[in-house]
């Protein structure tokens, strides 16, 4: 995956990292370090239709495995990890969708909270060859197996994408956080069969243990800590 042609001649400073669902990387430009987009091949081809892309992406170097052959990932509450990682600049850990927060190999883990467990991932465990990773799905499954405690669950995926459901649910958890649009409330809900639903909204703020009946639209299915969850939106009490 390349940078824009303007910055191709400049050396990289560090590994690509994710912000707001986009990848960036720092380059050493004449006037100092500069954050620029790290484009996918498809994005690059849209920008430069006549360009011939030669894949030179070295995942081992880009993600910080380097000569030591490992990176460190973290098991524990993600908010705690984020707070620790972003407490200084440069961050103590980077973030991407494969490893979540991770620290390149060989770096000291200063002031890591005692509630967070560091786990080393060896390059040899997830590598397809000398410079490339296995598929994203294989890497994510490997990371999940290391960082989550698999639980016995009766939860199953409900409905299909864009299908409307009506369910009586109990609010098991409601976590409040800040977003660009103000407070966001993440409701974790269970129905009578033990199926788990996740609903993020700024419009409603239901208390834990509250029982409600909702009409809701299936947004997606995803596994959270090894548990099948149905993510919903456009929820309305009925």
C-alpha positions in Angstrom: 0.0 0.0 0.0 1.6 3.3 -1.1 1.5 7.0 -0.2 0.6 9.8 -2.6 3.2 10.4 -5.3 4.2 13.7 -3.7 5.6 11.8 -0.7 6.9 8.6 -2.3 10.5 9.9 -2.3 10.5 10.6 1.4 11.5 8.0 4.0 8.9 6.6 6.4 9.1 7.3 10.1 7.5 4.5 12.0 4.7 2.1 11.1 1.3 2.8 9.5 -1.4 3.5 12.1 -5.2 3.9 12.0 -7.2 7.0 12.8 -10.9 7.3 12.1 -10.9 4.1 10.1 -8.1 5.3 7.7 -4.5 4.4 7.6 -1.7 7.0 8.0 2.0 7.0 8.2 4.7 9.6 9.0 7.2 10.7 6.4 10.4 12.7 6.9 9.7 15.7 4.6 12.1 18.6 4.0 10.3 20.8 6.6 10.0 18.0 9.2 7.8 15.0 10.0 4.5 15.0 8.3 1.4 12.7 8.7 0.1 11.5 5.3 -2.4 8.9 4.1 -1.3 5.3 3.6 -3.5 4.3 0.7 -4.8 0.9 -0.2 -3.9 -0.3 -3.7 -7.6 0.3 -4.8 -7.5 3.9 -3.5 -4.1 4.5 -5.2 -5.4 3.3 -8.5 -8.4 5.7 -8.3 -6.0 8.6 -7.8 -3.5 7.5 -10.4 -5.3 5.3 -12.9 -2.2 4.8 -15.1 0.0 3.9 -12.2 1.6 0.4 -12.0 1.7 -0.7 -8.4 4.6 -2.8 -7.3 3.9 -4.3 -4.0 6.8 -3.5 -1.7 4.9 -3.4 1.6 6.9 -5.3 4.1 4.5 -6.1 7.0 7.3 -7.4 9.2 9.0 -4.0 9.2 5.9 -1.9 8.9 4.3 -3.4 12.1 7.5 -3.3 14.1 8.4 -7.0 14.2 11.8 -6.2 12.8 14.9 -8.2 13.8 13.5 -9.1 17.2 10.7 -10.9 15.6 7.8 -10.0 17.8 5.3 -7.3 18.8 3.4 -6.9 22.0 -0.4 -6.8 22.2 -2.6 -6.3 25.3 -5.3 -8.2 27.1 -7.6 -6.2 29.3 -10.1 -3.3 29.2 -9.6 -1.4 25.9 -10.3 2.0 27.4 -7.6 1.5 30.0 -5.2 0.4 27.2 -6.1 3.4 25.1 -5.6 5.8 28.0 -2.2 4.4 28.7 -1.2 4.3 25.1 -2.2 7.8 24.3 -0.9 9.4 27.5 2.2 10.8 25.7 3.5 11.6 22.3 4.6 9.6 20.5 2.1 7.0 21.8 3.3 4.1 23.9 1.3 1.8 21.6 -0.2 2.2 18.1 -3.6 0.9 17.0 -4.8 -1.0 13.9 -7.7 -3.3 13.2 -5.5 -6.5 13.2 -3.8 -6.2 16.5 -5.8 -3.4 18.2 -3.3 -1.6 20.4 0.3 -3.0 20.0 3.8 -2.0 20.7 6.7 -2.8 18.3 9.1 -5.4 19.5 12.0 -4.3 21.8 10.3 -1.2 23.2 9.9 -0.9 27.0 6.3 -0.9 28.4 6.6 2.0 30.8 3.9 2.5 33.5 1.7 -0.3 32.1 -1.4 -0.6 34.4 -1.3 -3.8 36.5 -4.8 -4.7 35.1 -3.4 -5.0 31.6 -1.5 -8.1 30.5 1.1 -7.8 27.7 1.3 -10.7 25.3 4.0 -11.2 22.7 3.1 -12.3 19.1 5.9 -13.9 17.2 6.3 -13.1 13.5 6.7 -16.8 12.8 3.2 -17.5 14.3 1.3 -15.3 11.8 3.6 -14.9 8.8 2.8 -16.2 5.3 6.4 -15.6 4.2 9.4 -13.4 5.0 7.5 -10.1 4.5 3.8 -10.8 4.4 1.2 -11.7 7.0 -1.4 -14.5 6.7 -4.9 -13.4 5.8 -6.6 -10.7 7.9 -9.1 -13.3 9.1 -6.4 -15.7 10.3 -4.5 -13.0 12.1 -7.7 -11.6 13.9 -8.7 -15.1 15.0 -5.2 -15.6 16.4 -5.2 -12.3 18.3 -8.7 -12.9 19.6 -7.7 -16.3 21.0 -4.8 -14.7 22.9 -6.6 -11.6 24.2 -10.1 -12.8 25.1 -11.5 -15.3 27.6 -13.8 -17.5 25.6 -17.1 -17.9 27.4 -19.9 -20.5 27.2 -22.8 -18.6 25.7 -26.4 -19.2 24.5 -26.2 -16.2 22.3 -26.8 -16.7 18.5 -27.0 -14.2 15.6 -30.5 -13.0 15.1 -32.1 -12.1 11.8 -30.2 -10.9 8.7 -28.7 -7.6 7.7 -31.4 -4.9 7.3 -34.1 -7.2 8.7 -36.5 -5.7 11.3 -36.9 -7.6 14.6 -39.2 -7.2 17.6 -37.8 -8.4 20.9 -38.4 -8.0 24.6 -35.0 -7.4 26.1 -33.3 -6.6 29.4 -30.6 -4.0 29.5 -27.5 -5.8 30.9 -25.0 -2.9 30.5 -25.0 0.7 29.4 -21.6 2.3 28.7 -21.4 6.0 28.1 -18.7 7.6 26.0 -18.0 10.8 24.1 -18.4 11.0 20.3 -18.2 13.8 17.8 -21.9 14.3 18.3 -22.0 14.3 22.1 -22.6 11.5 24.5 -23.0 8.0 23.1 -24.7 5.2 25.0 -23.8 1.6 24.2 -26.6 -0.7 25.4 -25.9 -4.4 25.8 -29.2 -6.3 25.8 -30.4 -9.9 26.2 -33.6 -11.5 25.1 -35.4 -14.4 26.9 -33.3 -17.0 25.0 -30.0 -15.4 26.0 -29.2 -13.8 22.6 -27.1 -10.7 22.9 -27.8 -7.4 21.1 -25.7 -4.2 21.0 -27.2 -0.8 20.3 -25.3 2.5 20.2 -27.3 5.7 20.4 -27.2 9.2 21.7 -30.9 9.5 21.9 -31.7 7.0 24.6 -30.1 6.2 27.9 -31.7 3.1 29.5 -30.7 1.9 32.9 -29.3 -1.6 33.5 -31.9 -4.2 34.5 -34.6 -2.3 32.7 -37.0 -4.4 30.5 -38.2 -3.0 27.2 -39.7 -4.2 24.0 -38.0 -2.9 20.9 -38.5 -2.8 17.2 -35.0 -2.7 15.8 -33.1 -3.2 12.5 -30.2 -5.5 12.2 -27.0 -3.6 11.3 -24.5 -6.4 11.4 -23.4 -9.6 13.1 -20.1 -9.7 15.0 -18.3 -11.7 17.7 -17.3 -9.8 20.8 -14.9 -11.7 23.1 -15.9 -14.9 21.4 -19.6 -14.3 21.8 -22.1 -14.0 18.9 -23.8 -10.5 19.1 -26.4 -8.9 16.9 -25.6 -5.2 16.4 -28.9 -3.2 15.9 -29.9 0.4 15.1 -33.1 2.4 14.3 -34.5 1.0 17.6 -37.9 2.1 18.8 -39.8 1.2 21.9 -43.1 -0.6 21.2 
